[in-house]
């Protein structure tokens, strides 16, 4: 078996975690970091691994770095609770780790939403860096955290299955959370945007997702994703405007 560990973060994932861990039960070292779930996530996870730890959530980067410090294997596969590793991806990973030609690998994702694989709208192949040497690399960044790899990065062919959002309410709650983080990051960097930008940026985003990225080929799911992507941009920049209008005044 490959010198490989799996890293999984959880918080109230009882509806996902069993299928996730089933898909990686071929990995001997599975490390789960839980942010004090109030459901059955912990109990389910302990059926698959005794390496389950609880830690207060501050941000994804520090949470994953906490997990990396506990990993003993040379390589780590980072898997989200709402993702599944297919048999084809498993076989590809095991094969490439017999003689690695890179120091890290990006893995594509098939994102499912509203009962459909969102093949367009820029949602596929959605490469994300998830396979790398655990002892040599660490995460950084508050929003859209990433790993700065020391060495060559390559890509694999087979994809994760990603059940990205349970429903529209779940998507909207995520949008609200991430736009707040994005706006705060831009505010701290001194960014400001005027009225014209706030009007035009969402329009450009819709055209990009629905027309240029072929969202129209998906019918209603493509329209919904394109509109919500546009709304994300609008919400992010009005939150930035709000911070500049009111928070700056309080700090003076």
VENPENOR-V595832 format. One record per run of one state. SS is the DSSP state (H for helix, E for strand, C for the rest). FROM is the first residue (numbers start at 1). LEN is the number of residues. If there is no record, write none. Layout:
ss from len
SS FROM LEN
SS FROM LEN
This chain:
ss from len
C 1 3
E 4 7
C 11 6
H 17 7
C 24 5
E 29 6
C 35 6
H 41 5
C 46 6
E 52 3
C 55 5
H 60 9
C 69 6
E 75 4
C 79 4
E 83 3
C 86 1
H 87 10
C 97 7
E 104 4
C 108 1
E 109 5
C 114 2
E 116 2
C 118 10
E 128 6
C 134 5
E 139 2
C 141 5
E 146 2
C 148 5
E 153 3
C 156 4
E 160 4
C 164 4
H 168 21
C 189 6
H 195 18
C 213 2
H 215 4
C 219 1
H 220 32
C 252 1
